[in-house]
Amino acid sequence: MAEKQFSTYKGKPLVRCGDELYYGSMAERFVIHMVIKSKKTVGDEEIADRVAIQLLCTDPDLSPRKQLVKSSEKQGLYVALDIADVWLDRALKA
């Protein structure tokens, strides 16, 4: 059976389902969870306005509260993705 290919951002998997995005691999120690909190309309397009970002530990033995390492909220999806990439890189290197 062939492996499912995901979209990537800066070489890491990026999976979106509705207003939720996961950035990184669940096989790694950390992953980023993002939630689009609000959207705005620009022309005919609806774009993300406020995005909540969470750095999560993927250890299934931890309680959900302890899995949350860091969180923030940013204006715009691209700003959120850039912050997410920095957080994930630092967490995986530590």
C-alpha positions as CSV (number, residue, x, y, z in Angstrom):
1,M,0.0,0.0,0.0
2,A,1.4,3.4,-1.0
3,E,2.0,6.0,1.7
4,K,-0.3,9.0,1.6
5,Q,1.5,12.2,0.5
6,F,0.8,15.4,2.4
7,S,1.3,19.0,1.3
8,T,4.5,20.4,2.8
9,Y,5.7,23.8,4.1
10,K,9.5,24.2,4.4
11,G,9.9,20.5,4.1
12,K,7.5,19.4,6.8
13,P,4.0,18.0,6.4
14,L,1.0,20.4,6.5
15,V,-2.4,18.9,6.9
16,R,-5.6,21.0,6.9
17,C,-9.2,19.9,7.8
18,G,-11.6,22.8,7.8
19,D,-10.2,25.5,10.1
20,E,-7.6,23.3,11.8
21,L,-4.1,22.7,10.5
22,Y,-1.4,20.4,11.8
23,Y,2.2,21.2,10.9
24,G,5.0,18.6,11.4
25,S,5.1,14.8,11.7
26,M,3.2,12.9,14.4
27,A,6.2,10.5,14.4
28,E,8.4,13.4,15.8
29,R,8.4,14.5,19.4
30,F,6.6,17.8,18.7
31,V,3.9,19.0,16.3
32,I,2.1,22.3,15.7
33,H,-1.7,22.7,15.9
34,M,-3.2,25.8,14.4
35,V,-6.9,26.9,14.5
36,I,-8.2,29.7,12.3
37,K,-10.2,31.8,14.7
38,S,-11.6,34.4,12.3
39,K,-11.6,35.2,8.6
40,K,-11.9,38.3,6.5
41,T,-13.0,38.8,2.9
42,V,-10.6,40.4,0.5
43,G,-12.1,40.8,-2.9
44,D,-13.9,37.6,-3.6
45,E,-11.6,35.5,-1.4
46,E,-12.0,34.6,2.3
47,I,-8.6,34.6,4.1
48,A,-7.5,33.7,7.6
49,D,-7.4,36.7,10.0
50,R,-6.7,35.5,13.5
51,V,-4.9,32.1,13.9
52,A,-4.2,30.3,17.3
53,I,-0.9,28.4,17.4
54,Q,0.0,25.6,19.8
55,L,3.2,23.6,20.1
56,L,2.2,20.2,21.3
57,C,4.2,17.2,22.6
58,T,3.1,14.0,20.8
59,D,3.8,11.7,23.8
60,P,0.4,9.9,24.2
61,D,1.2,9.1,27.8
62,L,1.0,12.8,28.8
63,S,-2.3,14.4,29.8
64,P,-3.7,16.9,27.2
65,R,-2.7,19.8,29.6
66,K,0.9,18.6,29.7
67,Q,1.1,18.1,26.0
68,L,0.7,21.8,25.4
69,V,4.2,23.4,25.5
70,K,3.5,26.9,24.0
71,S,0.7,28.8,22.5
72,S,0.0,32.2,20.9
73,E,-2.4,34.0,18.5
74,K,-1.2,35.8,15.4
75,Q,-2.7,37.9,12.6
76,G,-2.7,36.0,9.3
77,L,-1.9,32.5,8.3
78,Y,1.5,33.2,6.8
79,V,2.7,34.9,10.0
80,A,1.4,32.0,12.0
81,L,3.1,29.5,9.8
82,D,6.4,31.3,10.1
83,I,6.2,31.4,13.9
84,A,5.1,27.7,13.9
85,D,8.2,26.8,11.8
86,V,10.6,28.5,14.2
87,W,8.9,27.0,17.3
88,L,8.9,23.5,15.7
89,D,12.6,23.7,14.6
90,R,13.7,24.9,18.0
91,A,11.7,22.2,19.9
92,L,13.0,19.4,17.6
93,K,16.6,20.5,18.0
94,A,16.4,20.7,21.9
